[in-house]
Amino acid sequence: MDDRTRDRSFAACGILVVALIVASIVVAGSPPASDARIEKIVSYYTDNRTQLLVSSYLNGLASSW
């Protein structure tokens, strides 16, 4: 692999990592405030379980590159 091809593949991987991290932030949504009532916090995690799992998966994918 020549230097030009390697540099392009490194750049593509960097762009992919940033895209995965941004996607994981968008998917997770915004959590409740730290001083919110416990019911609201528990409700957030139970109502958004799938989105939070997908967000964690995307973060794991991004960190594996």
JOLIN-V307968 format. One record per backbone hydrogen bond with DSSP energy under -1.0 kcal/mol. NH is the residue of the N-H (numbers start at 1). CO is the residue of the C=O. E is the energy in kcal/mol with one decimal. If there is no record, write none. Layout:
NH&CO&E + NH&CO&E
//
This chain:
6&2&-2.3 + 7&3&-2.6 + 8&4&-2.0 + 9&5&-2.3 + 10&6&-2.4 + 11&7&-2.2 + 12&8&-2.4 + 13&9&-2.1 + 14&10&-2.1 + 15&11&-2.3 + 16&12&-2.3 + 17&13&-2.4 + 18&14&-2.2 + 19&15&-2.4 + 20&16&-2.4 + 21&17&-2.3 + 22&18&-2.6 + 23&19&-2.4 + 24&20&-2.2 + 25&21&-1.8 + 26&22&-2.3 + 27&23&-2.6 + 28&24&-1.6 + 29&25&-1.2 + 36&33&-1.7 + 41&37&-1.7 + 42&38&-2.7 + 43&39&-2.3 + 44&40&-2.0 + 45&41&-2.0 + 46&42&-2.3 + 47&43&-2.8 + 48&44&-1.9 + 52&48&-2.5 + 53&49&-2.2 + 54&50&-2.5 + 55&51&-2.4 + 56&52&-2.2 + 57&53&-2.3 + 58&54&-2.5 + 59&55&-2.2 + 60&56&-2.2 + 61&57&-2.4 + 62&58&-2.5 + 63&59&-2.2 + 64&60&-1.1
//
